[in-house]
């Protein structure tokens, strides 16, 4: 599923880009961060796993990052063990796996939940404010965020990083 429509907003309770940028995060190395660190960039936020049929998408995500990072684009990886126990490792093991197997050098964050009651606040925000609302269904779901902090697309796990619609949406939303 792909979508490039802007999220619906209603009255004063609508989510704002500042709500997105205020999200508190922890890097895979245990350092505090916020999405404000990436304000003004186009972001592809992806929940990841090391032992999933979609794990080879790390290659494509790294290619996207390498090809577009000079234009203000970032992939942000968020490992999760929510789906079939497919991310059992520690943050250190995940980082080592991603770097040695896929040469990942895009920002990765601490392993955490992306669904259910234990869901990280960022993923509550993303699933409630994306053009297609609702819980994440599997590993490697992707949320595209414009440089001004709007969630402009949501792409399911089956959409590979080299998908033409995904690449077109990224290109359309690169910083001007």
N, C-alpha and C positions, 0 to 999 in steps of 0.2 A: 504494500500500500504506500502510495506517495501522496503528498499534499504540499502545496506551496502557498495556500491561503493564510492570511494573517489570523491570529487567534481572535475569537469573538470577545468583545468587551461590553460590560454593562455597568452603568452607573459608577459610583465611587468605589465599589468593591473589586473593580477590575485589577488584574495583576499588571504591574508596570515593570519596565526594564530594571528599575532600581530594585524591585523585589528579586529579580533574577540575580543581579550583580551583588546583592547582599548575602547570597548563599555562602555559608561557612563550609569549608572543605578541608580535607587533610590529604596531602600528597602521598604517593606510595612510599616515600621516604620518611613519613611521619611529621612533616612540617605543615603548619597551618597555612591556609590559602583561602581566597574568596574568588568568585568569578569576576569581581571587579578588576582582578589582575589581568583579565583578558578583554576588558571593555574596549570597544572600537574594532574588534576583530570579528571575523566570521567564524563561528564555532560549530563543529560537528561533535556532539556529545553522544558517546556510545557506551552501553553496558557490555562488558566483555567477559569471556571465560576461556580458560586454557585447554579444556578437554571437551570441546563442543564440535559438532559437525561444521559449525560456522567459524571455528577458530582460524582457518586459513584466511579469513577476511582481514586479519592483522596485516598481511602483505599489502592488500589493496588500500587499507587505511593509511599505512605508512607511505605508500605511493602518492595518495591524495595529499597527505601532509607535505611530502617532499616537493611535489609539483606546485602547490599553491601557497606554501608558507611565506614566500617572499611577497605575496600579494595580500597578506593580512589574514590568512586562514590557519586555523588550528584544529586538530583532532584532540579531543579530551577523552581518555579511556577510564572507565569506572568498572573494575572487576567486581563480579557478584557471583555468589554461590547459590542463588535462588532457584536455578533451573536444573534439576537433575543432579545436583551436587557436582557440577562441572567446573567449579573453581575452588578446589579444596586447599590449595596452597596458601602459605603466608604471603604477606606483601613482598617480602624479600624474594621468595621463590617465584612469584608472579613476575616481578621485575626482571629477574634473571632469565626466566623463560622467554619473555617478550623480547628482551635484548638479544639473546643468543640465537633464538629460533627465527625471529622475524626482523631483527635489527630496529626495533621500535625505539624512536627517540622523541616521539610526541609526548606531551604531558600525560602521566598516569596518576591515578589517585588511589587512596586506600580502599581495600575491599570492603564492600558494604551491601546492604540490601537495597533492591530497586523496586520491590513490590511488597504488598501486604502492610501489616501494622508496623513492622520494623523498618519500613522504607525510609531512606535518607531524605531529608527535607528537599534537596534539589530535585529528586525524582518525583516527589509529591507535586512540586511546582510544575515540572515538565509535563507530567501526565494530566494535570488539571488545566493547563493553559496552552497546550499545543493545539494545532488545528484539528487533530484527531485525538480526542480525549480518551482516557481509560488506561487501565493497567498495562504494563509491559507484558508481552506474551512470551518472550524468549530472549536468549542472549543475542547480542549484536543488533539491538534496535537502535535507531539513530535519530537524533533530534538536531535539526539545523537551526542555528540562531544567527540572526542578522547582526551587523555591527552596532545597531542601535538597541540591541537586546530583545528584539521580538523573535518568538519561536515561529519560524516561517515554514517549517516542514518537519514531517515525521515519516520515517522510512522503516519498514519492518525488517526482520532478520534476513529474509530472503533477498532483499535488495543488496546486491554486492556493491562494494565501493566504486567499481568501475562502471556502474550502471549509468547510462546516458542521462536519464532524468535526474539522478542525484547530482551528477557533475554539472548539468545545466543549472540546477537550483543553486549550487555552490557558486558558480560563475556569476549568476544573476545577483547574488547577494554579497559579493566581495566588496570590501571597502572602496569607496570612490576616491 
